[in-house]
Every structure is written in structure tokens, then in C-alpha cells.
Amino acid sequence: MRFIGRTAMITGAARGIGRASALRLASEGARVAIVDLDRHAAVDAAAAITRTAPVRAAGGFAIGLGADMTDPAQVERAVDAFVDQEGRLDVFVNNAGATRDDLLFRMDPADWDFVLSTNLTSAFHGIQAAQRRMTPGKTGAIVNLSSRSALGNRGQANYAAAKAGIQGLTATAAIELGPFGIRVNAVAPGYIATSMTAQTAERVGTGCRRTSGARRRADAPEARRESGGCRGRDRFPRERRRRVRLRPDPVRERRRTMTAVYIVAGVRTPVGRFGGSLSAVRPDDLAALAVRAVVERSGIDPDAIDEVVLGAANQAGEDNRNVARMAVLLAALPVSLPAFTVNRLCASGMTAITTAHALISSGAAEVMIAGGVESMSRAPWVQARPQRAFAGPGTQFDTSIGWRFVNPRFASQDGVTLSMPETAELVAERFGIDRNVPMPSRSRAIAARSPRRRAASSRARSSRSRPRRTRQER
């Protein structure tokens, strides 16, 4: 029962996908508002949902509200009425939609405006109204219904444009509302049999395709007369006259399958100094605190997390043996939640984040936690094992910084095993960086010098590449 005590509004929910979504949320304990242009249909749908056994068992219920989602004033009144009754708004689903299909060259401009307004403009009004109620509480989720038709579909120039606009609107809303704790996502279903798609099929004359082969042969003439042409020839006379097979572009296909990735919450512990107030805290405990806090702050169901990845540069002491997995267990997350640790030295935490991004964008994961952990204060001393029996103790190394157990073959490669502080000293010496100059002044000086050097380099390249003219050419 993931939505007990939560509230949700779903537009265009008197039938189809919206009604099914309302039933599912109410079955999970949510208090749901069904908003539809047809108020009576919305009220009837809400009553039917509330009477179902799963909804009654979960303590959920639904109410019906009438509103034209293309009218911002009506949208505001509907949202106000629900929030005044329930006291909060947790989930808002922009599901209202309509189709008026025709080929591009024949499409009525009124049909274009109607579909864009019903599918896209209504979502804009819904997002505006919902975010005003969600931002004060720094939480909430908005879901917009897009479609696979956003990639283009014959006879649906208006619908495809609206659903592609939904995806752009969703991405922009996620960027702007994310800092306020509001998650904005889009769902792009494929073909789903609803009353809307049934009307479309009937209008374009494809209804008889659903019959069996025997029945199609037996009453094909009658079927064609009833549907206006089984294969849509009356509606789309040129549709099947020419077929062109295009070789798919592999780069474009890969781009189509890439998933947009969003950060929904961020947490970090304070940054302490060496031997400071955090020196008594183990790195795996530090990581567990942050992992647990980001789960609670984001409101994500722990069972929905695919994997946890953390970066750790040391891994010589308490952060050894896959510190990401230790953090998951210490944070009391599900034992079944996998985790792994990456080490790219000072870039370990960033590498963990880019790894999570790559996994989500490629479709290998949907929800991940990524970050990094390090405690130099608790980095141990380590000792090399003696090379022969009964020998004295081996060489000791401080693992808080720098290399240890260096391969002797690196001795001939100057600079390979330098630590970061040693590298910083060499850089300061080479480029004449004065340690007595305050850091902000030094940063401004370097920032001002960089574009001048770039401009000078560009001018030099341009002069070298310019061909010389001969006397005759002059």
C-alpha cells in the first residue's frame, strides 16, 4: 500500500488509461480526484472505483470533478476544490487527450488547434496549477502522458506534435521544479485499446482487421461497407500506393532509445578536516547516513532502486571490501539491493555518478543511488609482508595519501607515482603560482588569462593556415 495517506489528481480519467490509473492508485490507498470534461462520467467512474473491493480494503476512495483542462480558470478551481477538501496534493497526472487524425495535406487547422490544446496546452495548465500547491511542501510528483506517436505517425501530425511537446515540457518542468523537490516525468505508452483508439480505428477504417481470417473472407464486403473501407482506402487513398524501404540509421536509433536522466535528490555529510570532528566516524557509517537520507528525502521506494554505486579512493581500511555494499546494509535497505564500488582516485565519486547516468540512459537501470565516500583521518597504516621466512617487519606505508607498494619498474618513469600534493607543488613551481596571493584573486587572474591565451593561439593558427598570394595574384 504505497499511497496510503497520499492524494492524486488525474485528468481525463473518466475512461481509458486515466480511469485504470485512478483505480490502481486508489487500490494502493490513495485519495484520488478524477477530473474530466464530462462531469457526470467522472462522478460515475469515481463511484464505481470506490465500490471495488481492493479500494475498500486499502482505505482509498475517488471523487469526480468536472473541468475543461484547456481553460486555466477551470483547472485552478478543480485543484483548489480538491486541495481544500484533502489538505494536500501529492501526485498530479496529466492524462487528458484527444485525437482528430488526417493526413497532413488535408488536416483542418481547427483540428490541429483542438488536438494541441487538448493534449499539450492542458498539460501546461495542469503543471502550473499543481506546482503552486506542491512547492510550499518541497515534495510532489507530476506525470505527463506522452505517446510513442511522438516519434511520428502517419495521419497524426497534430497528435505527434502535441506528444513530442509533452516530452519537451516534461524535461523543462523537471529542471525548474527539481530544486523544489518535485519530480516530473513522462510516460509514453504504445497502442492501448481504449475508447479513443477505437474511435480512431473506426474513423480510418481499420476495425475489420481484428476479425479472424475465416470471418473476413465470409463477410468482407459487408465489413468494408460498414467501416468505409477495411484498409482505409476511402480515408487515406494514397497511403498504400507506394512503399519506400529506408535503411535505418544506427546512430539515430541509438539516440531514440537513450533515456533522459534526472537527479531527484541530493545529500552530503559535512566536510571535516584531518583529525577533526568527523574523525571518529567510520567511512562506511558516513556512507550509510547519506544513502539512507537520500532515500528518505526523495521518497523513493527502496524496492524500486536498481543499484547503488559509490566511489572510494582509498579502500585500504574500513572502506575496503565494497564499501557501497556495506553502506546499503548499514542503512537498513533491502538485503537484495546490489551495490558496487569504483576507484578512480580523486575522480571516484564523479565516476560513480557518470556510471549511474550511463546505466540509466542505456536502459539497464531506472533508479540508482550514486556518490562517494572518503575518510583520510581513518586511513590505516599498512605493512608489507616479509619476502622470506623469519624476516623482520616489512616497510610501513601511510595510506591517507600517496602511493604504497609501488612497483619497482616505475622507478624509471619520472612523475608516475607522484601524489596530489606533490603534483600541486610542481605545478605551482612550474607556472609561478604565488602561495601568498589570496585564492579568489589568483582564480580571477587565471580566469582572465585563459581567454587571452586562447585568442592568441587562434590568431597564430589562422596566420599559419592562411595561404600566401603570389605576385601575379596580387
N, C-alpha and C positions, 0 to 999 in steps of 0.2 A: 504494500500500500504506500507507494512513493509520494502520493499527492494529498495525504490526509492533512487537513488544515490549510491547503492551498486553494487559490481561486484561479479561474481561467475564463477568458472570453474567446469565442471562436466565431468568426464572421462567415456568412453564407453556410450556416451549419444546419439548416432545416432538412437537408438531404445529402446524400453522397459522402464524399470524403470528410466534410465538416461534421456531419452527424456521427459518422463512425469514430472520429477523433473525440467528439464530446462524450460518446458512450465509453470510450476507453479511459478517458481522464476521470469521469465520474465513477467508473468501476475501480479506480485506484484511490478513491476517497476525496476527489476534488469537488469543489462547488463551482459549477460551470454555467456560464451565460451563453445561450445560443442566440446569436444575432442574425437576422435575416430580413431581406426586403419584404417578404411575406410574413407579417407578424403572426397571423393565425397558424401558419405552418410551423413557425418557430415555437410557439406555445405548445402545439400538439406534439412536436418532436421532444420537447423538454419533458412533458408529462409522460410520454412513453418511455423515455430513458430513465426517469426517476422511478418508474414502476418495476424495472427489471431487477431480478434477484441479485446479481452481482453488485449493482449500485446500492441497493438497500443494505446488503451485507457490509459494504465498505463505508457506509455512512455518507456517501456522496449524494448530490442531487443536481438538477438542472432547472434553469428558468429560461423562458423565451422572451426576447426583446425584438422589437421591430425598428429597423433603421436603414436608411439609404446610405451606403458607405461612400457614395460619391459626393454626399453633402456633409461638409465638415461640421456643421452645426448639429446635425442629427447624430453624427458619430460621438461628438462631445457629450450630448445628452445621454446617449446609451451608456457610455463609460461612466459618467457621473452617477447614473442611476444604480449601476451595479456596485461601484465602489462605495456609495453611500449605504447600500444595504449590507455589504460584506466587510467593509472597512479596509480592504486592500485589493491589489491586483498583482498577481504573481506571473501569470502567463497570458500572452495575447497572440492569437493565431489569425493571420490574415489569409483567409481561405476564399473569400467572395470572388466569384469569377463568372465569366460568360463567354460564349463563342458566337461569332457570326462569320462563317467561313465563305470564302470565294477566292477565285484566282485573282492575282494582283491586278491585272489589267482591267478586271471587271468589278473590283471591290468598290462599294459605295462609300464615299467619305464619311457618311453618318455611321456606317458600321465600324469603320476604323476608329472614330472618336468614341463610340459606345464601348468597344472592347478595351481600348486603352484606359478609359475612365473607370470601367468596372474592375479590371484586373490590376492596374498599376496605380492609378490615382487614389483608389480606395485604400490600397496598402499604405500609401504615403499618409493619408488622413489617420489611418489606424495607428501607425507608428507614432505620429505626433501626439495623438491623444493618450496612448498607452505610456509613453516615456514621461509624460508630465506627472503621472501617478506613481511611476517606478523610481525615478531619480531621487526623491527625498529619502527613500529607504535603502538606496545603494544596492538594489537587487531587482531581479526580474528576468524574464525570458520572452523574446519575441520571435515567432516562427512565421515565415512567409512562404506561401505555396508558389513555387515556380513550376516548371514543366520541362520534360525532355524536348518539347517543341521549341524551347528557347534556342536550340541549335538550328532551327529552320524546319519547316514542314509545309509541303505543298498545300496551297489553299488557305493558309493560316498566317498570312503576313502580319495581320493586326495582332493575333494571339501570340505569335512568336516574338514580335517586338515587345509586347507587354511583359511576357515572361522573362525575356532577356533583361528588360529594365528592372524586373524584380530582383534579379541577381546583383545588378549594379547597386540598386537601392539598399539591398541587404548588406553588401560589403561596406558601403559608406556608413550606414547606420551602426554597424558593428564597430567601426573605427571611432565614431563620435561618441557612442554610448558605452563602449567598453570601460573607459575610466570611471563610469558611474556604477559599475557592477552589473550592467545589463547585457545579457548575451543576445545576439541577433543572428539567426541562422535561416537558411532557406532549404526547402525540400523540393526536389524535382522528380515527381513520380513519372513512371511510364504510363502506358494506356491502362486505365482502370474503368471498368464498366459502371457508369453512373447514368442518371437521367440526362445529364448534359451531353455525355458522349453518345448516348443512344439517340438523342435528337440530331446530333451531328451526323451519325451514321445514316439515319433515315433521310436527312436532307440531301446528302451526297449520293444516296442510292447504293449503300453497301450492306443493308440489313439482310438481304437474302444470302450473303456469303456464309452466314452462321448455320445454314441448313445443311443436312447431310447430302452426300452425293446423289443417293437414290431419290431423295425428295426434290433436289434441284433439277434432276432430269425429268421428274414426273410433272412438276408444275412450274417449270421455268418461265413460260410466257406469262402466267398469272403473276408470278413474283415480280417479273420485270415491270408489268403494268402498275402494280401496287407501289413499287419503290421508285418508279420513274426511271428505270434502267438499272439493272442489278449492279453493273460495274461503273455506274456514274457517268455514262456517256452523255445523257441529257444535260447533266450539270457541268461536267468537265469534258467538252467534246474533243479537245486536243491532247488530253492528258496522256493517252497511251499510243499516240501515233508514232512517237519517236523515243527510243530509249538510247541513252548515251552512257556507256560504262566508263567511269573515270577511275584512274589508278589512285588509290588512297595515298595521301601524303603522310608518311610515318611521323614526321615532326608535328604536324597538325593533330594527328590522332593522339600522340602523347600529351600534347598540351590540353586537349579536350578532357583527358582522363585525370589531369592533375587537380587535386583538391585544394581549395583555399584554406589556409591555416590561420587561426586566431588565438591570441593569448587571452584567456578569460579571467585569470587571477595571478597575482604575484606576491611572494612573501620572501623576506630575508631576515636573518638574525642581525643584531648589531655587529659591527666590525670592531673587534678589540685589538689591543696591542700585544706584543710579545710579553708573556708573563702577566697579562692584565686580568680583568675581572672574569673573562671567559676561559681562562687557562685551566680552570678546574672541571670544565665540561668536555666530555669525550666528543670527538667529531661525529661518531655515529649517532649520539644523542642529539647533537646540534642538527644533523640532517633530518632526524626523525621529527623534531619540533617543527621544522619548516615544511616537511612533507605533510604532516598532519594538519597544520594550519592552512595550507593552500587547499586541501580537500574541503575543510570546513568553510573557508571563505568563498570558494567557488560554488558550493552547494552541489557538487558532482557526486553522484552515487559511486562509492568506491568500487562496486562491481562493474561499473561502466569503464573503468580505467584499463587500458590495454597493457601498459608497461610503464615502469619508472626507470629513468636513466640519469645518473649523476656523474659528474666529473670530479676526479680526485687526483691531485698531482703527486702526493707522497706515497700513500699505501704501504708504508713500512711499519706502522704500528697499529693503533686502534682502528684505523681506517682501512685495514687490509681485508682480504677475503671478501671482496664485493660489498663495499660499504653501502651501495644503493639497496641491496637486498636486506642488509641489516637494518637500514632505516625503515624499510617497509614493515618489517616485523616489529620493531620497537614502536612504530607509530600505530600499532594495533590495526593495520589494514588487513584485508583478507590474505590468508597464507597462500592462496592460489595466485596472487598478483605477482607476476615476474618482474625482475629488475636486473639491470646490469650497470657496470661502472666502466667509464672510459678514462684514459690518461693521455693527454697531450700537453703535459706540464702546465705552463701558465694559461694555456688556452683550453684546459679540460672542461670547465663549466660551459664555455661558449660552444665547444664541440658537442657536449651533451644536448644543448638546445637545438643546434642545427641538425643533429641526428634525429631528434624527435620531429622536427619540421619535415625532414626528408621522408620519414616513415609515414607521417600523416598525409602529406601531399601526394605520395605514391599510392595511397590506399591501403598500405599494410597495417595501419592503425587508425583509430578515430580519436581517442583521448589518451594523452600521455602527460606525465609529470617529468620535468627536466630541470636540472640545476647543477650546483657544485658545492663541495664542502672541503674545508681545509682547516687544520689547527697546527700552526707551527710550534706553538708552545708545548704541545703534547707529542711532537715528533720524537721518536726514541733514538737512543744511541744504538748502533748495531756493530757487531764484531764479526770479522771474517773467521771462517773455520780454519784451523791449522792445516797445513798441507801435508803433514806427516804425523805419525803416531807419537804421543808423549811430547809433542812440541808445546811451546809456550802459547799464550793467547795471541790471536791474530790481531790485525790492525783494526782500530775502532774508528767509526765514522759518525758524525752528527748528521742525522737525516733531515734536520729542519731546513736546510738549504744546500744547494750544490750537489755534485755528483758523489757517488760512492761505488766501491768495487769497480773502478774504471778498468776497462780492457787495456793492457799494456800496448796494444797495437795503435792506440790513439795517441801515444806519446809523440809520434812523428807528424801528427796533424795538428798544427798550431790553432788554438782557439776553439776546437771542437767541444772540449769539456768545460768551458767557462760557465760559471754560474751567472744568474741575472745581475747580482750586484757587481761582479767583476766586469760584465759586459757594459753596465751603466758607467762604470769608471772609465773604461776605454773609450766609450762614445763621448763622454764629457771632455776627455783629453784630446780626442781627435778633432772635435768640432769647436773646441774652445768655449764650452758652456761654463759660465761662471756660477759656482755654487752660492755665491753671496748675493746674487740678484734674486729678488722675490719671484716665486714661481709664476704668478699672474703676469708680471712684466716680461718674464722670459718667454712664456707661452705666446703673448701678443707679438713679441719680436719675431719668433719663429713663424707664426701665422702670417705676419706681414711680409716676411722674406720669401716664403714659398711661392706665392703667385708671381713675384718679380722674377724669380729664377725660372719659372715655367715659361713666362713670356719671353725671356731672353733665349731660352732653349728653342722655343718655337721660331723666333726670328732667325736663329742660326741655322736651323734645319731648312727654313724657307730659302735662305740665301744660297745654301749649298745645292738645293734641288732645282734652283732657277736656271734654265739653260742660257748660255752666253750667246749673244747675237753676233754674227759676223759683220764685217764692214759692209758687204753688199746688202745684208738685211737691213742695216740702218739706213 
